[in-house]
Amino acid sequence: MTTSHICIGMPVYNCESTIAEAIASVLNQSFQDWELIVCDDGSRDATLCVARDFSDARIRVLEGGVNRGLAACLNETIGEASGKFFARMDGDDIAYPERLEKQVAFLEDHPQVDVVAGSAIVFRSDGQVLGVRRGPGTHDRICATPWAGFPMIHPTWMGKTEWFRRHGYRAEMVRMEDWELLFRTCATSQFANLPDVLLGYREDSLSLRKILVGRERKCRVMMQEALKGRARGQAVAGVLGQIGRSMVDLLAIGTHLDYRVLKHRARPASIEEVEDWVEVFRQTHLRVSRRREESEMFAV
């Protein structure tokens, strides 16, 4: 097996309409020493066919056959990774061309950091920009309120493969896998955020059910910690905070005012950020179009 500097783990489920763009954005990277492991989680559409249609030897597709959940797929890709660093990405996102280059450079220059994330443009499938999400740069600020959450956008993560292997994801933490991993490791690890926009994060609609499931399970973990006598006051405050956020979610999504009321979803993007995104979106679609034309030529 060829060893690459970076392994990108891409768990996918029913991503037929978006996975070509996600993979094309990886092919467009300025840093080319990577392997991409696409782990299918029992998709019932043509996701596997689209992924396998890419002929690049650096792309591997793992067929799960059944729906096992996000954590199981992530752990499988981490186990298969051959690179020094492991990067997360979803099958409906679009990476900026310099994403890998910037994160590798940061991790090489800051060996004490275990995981680094970045900012993200939030967009709809037609390319419309909804806003930008970004988090604080330092570990202390990222972990200032662990009960409330960690402002690190999960599909922008890149970190030491050994760190991901040592800690792993927990399958029972559905809809809160990333928060639980950071919550469990923040006292013994180092996290960071880059200010650069590294990813386009697709969000055509918000699923109230998924949001509430995540909040309920997060509350369950907090109460378990409180029962163990660990920071009971913070745990109770965290549970109350999740209940309050859930009520705001209900109001915002129910009235279709989600991006006006839920300010944590996205902040206004600058003119420069929008212009940069338009070019990234255009280049990604151009690569997808060229691939389709080549496939049709070979099929004739």
C-alpha positions as CSV (number, residue, x, y, z in Angstrom):
1,M,0.0,0.0,0.0
2,T,1.3,3.4,-0.9
3,T,1.8,5.7,2.1
4,S,0.4,9.2,1.7
5,H,1.0,12.2,3.9
6,I,-2.7,12.7,4.5
7,C,-5.7,10.4,4.6
8,I,-9.1,12.0,4.0
9,G,-11.9,10.0,5.5
10,M,-15.2,10.6,3.8
11,P,-18.2,8.7,5.3
12,V,-21.2,8.9,2.9
13,Y,-24.8,7.9,2.9
14,N,-27.2,8.6,0.0
15,C,-24.9,11.3,-1.4
16,E,-25.5,10.5,-5.1
17,S,-26.2,14.1,-6.0
18,T,-23.3,15.7,-4.2
19,I,-20.4,13.3,-3.8
20,A,-18.9,14.1,-7.3
21,E,-18.5,17.7,-6.2
22,A,-16.9,16.6,-2.9
23,I,-14.4,14.3,-4.6
24,A,-13.7,16.8,-7.4
25,S,-12.7,19.4,-4.7
26,V,-10.2,16.9,-3.3
27,L,-8.7,16.4,-6.8
28,N,-8.4,20.2,-7.1
29,Q,-6.1,20.4,-4.0
30,S,-2.9,22.3,-4.3
31,F,-1.4,19.6,-1.9
32,Q,-1.5,16.4,-3.8
33,D,0.1,13.8,-1.4
34,W,-3.1,12.4,-0.1
35,E,-5.3,9.3,-0.2
36,L,-9.1,9.5,-0.1
37,I,-11.1,6.8,1.6
38,V,-14.8,6.9,0.8
39,C,-16.7,4.7,3.3
40,D,-20.3,4.0,2.2
41,D,-22.7,3.5,5.0
42,G,-25.2,1.3,3.2
43,S,-26.4,3.9,0.7
44,R,-29.6,3.0,-1.2
45,D,-29.0,5.3,-4.2
46,A,-26.1,5.5,-6.7
47,T,-23.5,6.9,-4.3
48,L,-21.2,3.9,-4.7
49,C,-21.4,4.1,-8.5
50,V,-20.5,7.7,-8.6
51,A,-17.6,7.3,-6.2
52,R,-16.2,4.3,-8.2
53,D,-16.4,6.2,-11.4
54,F,-13.4,8.2,-10.4
55,S,-10.3,6.4,-11.7
56,D,-7.7,8.1,-9.6
57,A,-5.5,5.5,-7.8
58,R,-5.5,7.6,-4.6
59,I,-9.2,7.1,-4.1
60,R,-10.4,3.9,-2.3
61,V,-14.1,3.1,-1.8
62,L,-15.2,0.9,1.1
63,E,-18.6,-0.7,0.7
64,G,-20.4,-1.3,4.0
65,G,-23.5,-2.9,2.7
66,V,-25.5,-2.0,5.8
67,N,-26.1,1.3,7.6
68,R,-23.9,1.2,10.7
69,G,-23.7,4.9,11.6
70,L,-21.3,7.7,11.2
71,A,-19.0,6.7,14.1
72,A,-18.4,3.2,12.7
73,C,-17.6,4.6,9.2
74,L,-15.1,7.1,10.7
75,N,-13.4,4.5,12.8
76,E,-13.1,2.2,9.8
77,T,-11.5,5.0,7.7
78,I,-9.1,5.9,10.6
79,G,-8.1,2.2,10.8
80,E,-7.4,2.1,7.1
81,A,-5.5,5.4,7.0
82,S,-1.9,5.2,6.0
83,G,-1.0,8.9,6.3
84,K,0.6,10.9,9.1
85,F,-2.5,13.1,9.3
86,F,-6.2,12.3,9.1
87,A,-8.7,14.8,7.7
88,R,-12.5,14.7,7.9
89,M,-14.8,15.6,5.1
90,D,-18.4,14.8,4.3
91,G,-19.9,13.7,1.0
92,D,-21.8,16.9,0.4
93,D,-19.1,19.5,1.2
94,I,-16.6,21.2,-1.1
95,A,-13.0,21.8,0.0
96,Y,-11.1,24.9,-0.9
97,P,-8.0,24.2,-3.1
98,E,-5.6,25.2,-0.3
99,R,-7.3,23.4,2.5
100,L,-4.9,20.5,2.9
101,E,-1.8,22.6,2.2
102,K,-2.7,25.2,4.9
103,Q,-3.6,22.6,7.5
104,V,-0.5,20.4,6.9
105,A,1.7,23.5,7.2
106,F,0.1,24.5,10.5
107,L,0.4,21.0,12.0
108,E,4.0,20.6,10.9
109,D,4.8,24.0,12.4
110,H,2.8,23.3,15.6
111,P,3.6,19.7,16.6
112,Q,1.9,20.2,20.0
113,V,-1.5,20.5,18.3
114,D,-3.5,17.3,17.8
115,V,-6.4,18.6,15.8
116,V,-6.8,21.8,13.8
117,A,-10.0,23.0,12.1
118,G,-10.9,26.1,10.1
119,S,-13.7,28.4,9.0
120,A,-16.4,27.4,6.5
121,I,-18.7,29.1,4.0
122,V,-22.3,27.8,4.5
123,F,-24.0,27.4,1.2
124,R,-27.1,26.0,-0.5
125,S,-26.8,23.5,-3.4
126,D,-27.3,26.3,-6.0
127,G,-24.2,28.0,-4.6
128,Q,-26.0,30.7,-2.7
129,V,-23.9,31.8,0.3
130,L,-25.8,31.8,3.6
131,G,-22.9,33.0,5.7
132,V,-19.6,32.0,7.3
133,R,-18.8,30.0,10.4
134,R,-15.6,30.5,12.3
135,G,-14.2,29.7,15.7
136,P,-11.6,31.1,18.1
137,G,-8.0,30.2,17.4
138,T,-6.6,28.9,20.7
139,H,-7.2,25.8,22.6
140,D,-8.2,27.7,25.8
141,R,-10.9,29.6,24.0
142,I,-12.2,26.6,22.0
143,C,-12.5,24.7,25.3
144,A,-13.8,27.6,27.4
145,T,-17.3,26.1,27.8
146,P,-17.1,22.4,27.0
147,W,-20.6,21.7,28.3
148,A,-22.0,24.1,25.8
149,G,-19.9,22.9,22.9
150,F,-16.6,23.2,21.0
151,P,-16.6,25.8,18.1
152,M,-14.7,23.5,15.7
153,I,-16.5,22.8,12.4
154,H,-16.2,19.0,12.2
155,P,-15.8,18.5,8.4
156,T,-12.8,20.8,8.5
157,W,-10.9,18.8,11.1
158,M,-7.4,17.6,10.4
159,G,-5.2,16.0,13.0
160,K,-2.6,13.3,13.9
161,T,-3.8,9.9,12.7
162,E,-2.3,8.4,15.8
163,W,-4.5,10.7,17.9
164,F,-7.7,9.6,16.1
165,R,-6.7,6.0,16.5
166,R,-5.9,6.3,20.2
167,H,-9.2,7.9,21.0
168,G,-11.7,6.8,18.3
169,Y,-15.4,7.6,18.0
170,R,-18.1,6.0,20.1
171,A,-20.9,4.5,18.1
172,E,-23.6,5.1,20.7
173,M,-23.0,8.9,20.6
174,V,-25.4,9.4,17.6
175,R,-25.6,13.0,16.4
176,M,-23.0,14.1,18.9
177,E,-20.0,12.0,17.9
178,D,-17.6,15.0,17.4
179,W,-18.7,16.8,20.6
180,E,-18.2,13.7,22.7
181,L,-14.8,13.0,21.2
182,L,-13.6,16.6,22.0
183,F,-15.3,16.5,25.4
184,R,-13.5,13.3,26.3
185,T,-10.1,14.5,25.2
186,C,-9.9,18.2,25.7
187,A,-8.1,18.0,29.0
188,T,-5.2,16.0,27.5
189,S,-5.1,17.3,23.9
190,Q,-4.4,20.5,22.1
191,F,-6.9,22.0,19.5
192,A,-6.7,25.0,17.2
193,N,-8.7,26.8,14.5
194,L,-7.3,28.5,11.5
195,P,-9.1,31.8,10.5
196,D,-9.0,30.8,6.8
197,V,-12.1,29.6,5.1
198,L,-11.2,26.0,4.2
199,L,-14.5,24.4,3.2
200,G,-17.9,25.0,1.7
201,Y,-20.5,23.5,4.1
202,R,-23.7,22.5,2.4
203,E,-26.9,23.2,4.3
204,D,-30.1,23.2,2.2
205,S,-32.3,22.8,5.2
206,L,-32.1,22.2,8.9
207,S,-33.5,18.9,10.4
208,L,-35.2,19.8,13.6
209,R,-35.4,16.1,14.5
210,K,-31.7,15.5,14.1
211,I,-30.9,18.7,16.0
212,L,-33.1,17.7,18.9
213,V,-31.7,14.1,19.0
214,G,-28.2,15.5,19.3
215,R,-29.2,17.8,22.1
216,E,-31.0,15.1,24.0
217,R,-28.0,12.8,23.9
218,K,-25.7,15.5,24.8
219,C,-27.9,16.2,27.9
220,R,-27.7,12.5,28.7
221,V,-23.9,12.6,28.8
222,M,-23.9,15.7,30.9
223,M,-26.2,14.1,33.5
224,Q,-24.1,11.0,33.6
225,E,-21.1,13.1,34.4
226,A,-23.1,15.0,37.1
227,L,-24.1,11.7,38.7
228,K,-20.4,10.8,38.9
229,G,-19.9,14.0,40.8
230,R,-17.9,15.7,38.1
231,A,-18.6,19.4,37.8
232,R,-22.3,19.1,38.7
233,G,-23.0,22.8,38.5
234,Q,-21.6,23.0,35.0
235,A,-23.4,19.9,33.9
236,V,-26.8,21.3,35.1
237,A,-26.1,24.6,33.5
238,G,-25.2,22.7,30.3
239,V,-28.4,20.8,30.3
240,L,-30.4,24.0,30.9
241,G,-28.6,25.6,28.1
242,Q,-29.4,22.8,25.7
243,I,-33.1,23.0,26.7
244,G,-33.0,26.7,26.0
245,R,-31.3,26.2,22.6
246,S,-33.9,23.6,21.7
247,M,-36.7,26.0,22.3
248,V,-35.0,28.6,20.1
249,D,-34.5,25.9,17.4
250,L,-38.2,25.1,17.5
251,L,-39.2,28.7,17.1
252,A,-36.6,29.5,14.4
253,I,-37.1,26.5,12.2
254,G,-40.9,26.5,12.7
255,T,-41.1,30.0,11.5
256,H,-38.5,29.6,8.7
257,L,-36.4,32.3,10.3
258,D,-33.6,29.9,11.1
259,Y,-30.7,32.0,9.6
260,R,-32.0,35.2,11.1
261,V,-32.6,33.8,14.6
262,L,-29.9,31.1,14.9
263,K,-26.9,33.3,14.7
264,H,-24.6,30.4,15.6
265,R,-25.5,28.8,12.3
266,A,-23.7,31.4,10.2
267,R,-22.4,35.0,10.3
268,P,-22.5,37.4,7.3
269,A,-19.7,36.7,4.8
270,S,-17.6,39.5,3.4
271,I,-17.6,40.5,-0.2
272,E,-14.1,38.9,-0.6
273,E,-15.3,35.7,1.0
274,V,-18.3,35.5,-1.3
275,E,-16.1,36.2,-4.4
276,D,-13.6,33.5,-3.4
277,W,-16.4,31.0,-2.8
278,V,-18.0,31.7,-6.3
279,E,-14.6,30.8,-7.9
280,V,-14.2,27.6,-5.8
281,F,-17.8,26.6,-6.7
282,R,-17.2,27.3,-10.4
283,Q,-13.9,25.4,-10.5
284,T,-15.4,22.4,-8.7
285,H,-18.4,22.2,-11.1
286,L,-16.0,22.6,-14.0
287,R,-14.0,19.6,-12.9
288,V,-17.2,17.5,-12.4
289,S,-18.5,18.5,-15.9
290,R,-15.1,17.5,-17.5
291,R,-15.3,14.1,-15.7
292,R,-18.8,13.5,-17.0
293,E,-17.8,14.4,-20.5
294,E,-14.8,12.0,-20.4
295,S,-17.0,9.2,-19.0
296,E,-19.5,9.7,-21.8
297,M,-16.7,9.6,-24.4
298,F,-15.4,6.3,-23.1
299,A,-18.9,4.9,-22.9
300,V,-19.5,5.5,-26.6
